[in-house]
């Protein structure tokens, strides 16, 4: 056995040790990739029901919004009808009511004026 053969054996041994040292992290890295694949698969399996539930929730929310829109339209129509009714009532009853009030004010003024004249005339006598 020559010196070159010994150096070749040492180099082969060092290479074998290096391969062994690099093999352990590579095996662990392979396990990490396997776990990552399993986690992604699990997440994709669990995301489907969540998306279906979200779709159902959004659909029901849209139905409720449509109902609220309908109710809002009805309230708007009722408010307009009530406003028209109040305006009609004010026009129908307001004018005659003002006339009655002015007539009663005139009568009071007339009676109050005659009472004060009668009181002045009585105090003079």
C-alpha positions as CSV (number, residue, x, y, z in Angstrom):
1,X,0.0,0.0,0.0
2,X,1.5,3.3,-1.1
3,X,1.0,6.7,0.3
4,X,-1.4,7.6,-2.5
5,X,-3.6,4.7,-1.6
6,X,-3.7,5.8,2.1
7,X,-4.6,9.3,1.2
8,X,-7.3,8.0,-1.1
9,X,-8.7,5.9,1.7
10,X,-8.7,8.8,4.1
11,X,-10.4,11.0,1.5
12,X,-13.0,8.3,0.9
13,X,-13.6,8.1,4.7
14,X,-13.9,11.8,5.1
15,X,-16.3,11.9,2.1
16,X,-18.4,9.1,3.7
17,X,-18.6,11.1,7.0
18,X,-19.6,14.3,5.2
19,X,-22.3,12.4,3.3
20,X,-23.6,11.0,6.6
21,X,-23.6,14.5,8.2
22,X,-25.5,16.0,5.2
23,X,-27.9,13.1,5.1
24,X,-29.4,13.8,8.6
25,X,-30.5,17.4,7.8
26,X,-31.8,16.3,4.4
27,X,-33.9,13.6,6.0
28,X,-35.2,16.1,8.6
29,X,-35.9,18.6,5.8
30,X,-37.9,15.9,3.9
31,X,-40.0,15.4,7.0
32,X,-40.7,19.1,7.3
33,X,-41.8,19.1,3.7
34,X,-44.1,16.1,4.4
35,X,-45.7,17.9,7.4
36,X,-46.1,21.1,5.3
37,X,-47.9,19.1,2.6
38,X,-50.1,17.5,5.2
39,X,-50.9,20.9,6.8
40,X,-51.8,22.4,3.4
41,X,-54.0,19.4,2.5
42,X,-55.8,19.7,5.8
43,X,-56.3,23.4,5.4
44,X,-57.7,23.0,1.9
45,X,-60.0,20.3,3.1
46,X,-61.2,22.6,6.0
47,X,-61.5,25.7,3.9
48,X,-64.3,24.3,1.6
49,X,-66.9,24.2,4.4
50,X,-65.9,27.6,5.6
51,X,-66.3,29.1,2.1
52,X,-69.7,27.4,1.7
53,X,-70.9,28.8,5.0
54,X,-69.7,32.3,4.1
55,X,-71.5,32.0,0.8
56,X,-74.7,31.0,2.6
57,X,-74.3,33.9,5.1
58,X,-73.8,36.4,2.3
59,X,-76.8,35.1,0.5
60,X,-79.0,35.4,3.6
61,X,-77.6,38.9,4.3
62,X,-78.6,40.0,0.8
63,X,-82.1,38.7,1.4
64,X,-82.4,40.6,4.6
65,X,-81.1,43.8,2.9
66,X,-83.7,43.4,0.2
67,X,-86.4,43.1,3.0
68,X,-85.1,46.2,4.7
69,X,-85.1,48.0,1.4
70,X,-88.7,47.1,0.9
71,X,-89.6,48.2,4.4
72,X,-87.8,51.5,3.8
73,X,-89.8,52.1,0.6
74,X,-93.0,51.4,2.4
75,X,-92.1,53.8,5.3
76,X,-91.2,56.4,2.7
77,X,-94.5,56.0,1.0
78,X,-96.4,56.1,4.3
79,X,-94.6,59.3,5.2
80,X,-95.5,61.0,1.9
81,X,-99.1,59.9,2.4
82,X,-99.2,61.3,5.9
83,X,-97.6,64.6,4.8
84,X,-100.3,64.9,2.1
85,X,-103.0,64.2,4.6
86,X,-101.7,66.8,7.0
87,X,-101.5,69.4,4.2
88,X,-105.1,68.5,3.2
89,X,-106.3,68.8,6.8
90,X,-104.5,72.1,7.2
91,X,-106.1,73.4,4.0
92,X,-109.5,72.1,4.8
93,X,-109.7,73.0,8.5
94,X,-107.1,75.7,8.8
95,X,-108.9,78.4,6.9
96,X,-112.3,78.1,8.6
97,X,-110.5,77.8,12.0
98,X,-108.7,81.0,11.4
99,X,-112.0,82.7,10.5
100,X,-113.6,81.4,13.7
101,X,-110.7,82.6,15.8
102,X,-110.7,86.1,14.2
103,X,-114.5,86.3,14.7
104,X,-114.2,85.3,18.3
105,X,-111.4,87.8,18.8
106,X,-113.6,90.5,17.2
107,X,-116.5,89.6,19.4
108,X,-114.3,89.8,22.5
109,X,-112.9,93.1,21.4
110,X,-116.4,94.5,20.8
111,X,-117.7,93.2,24.2
112,X,-114.5,94.3,26.0
113,X,-114.8,97.8,24.5
114,X,-118.5,98.2,25.5
115,X,-117.7,96.9,29.0
116,X,-115.0,99.4,29.4
117,X,-117.3,102.3,28.2
118,X,-120.0,101.1,30.6
119,X,-117.5,101.1,33.4
120,X,-116.2,104.6,32.6
121,X,-119.7,106.0,32.3
122,X,-120.7,104.4,35.7
123,X,-117.6,105.9,37.3
124,X,-118.5,109.4,35.9
125,X,-122.0,109.3,37.4
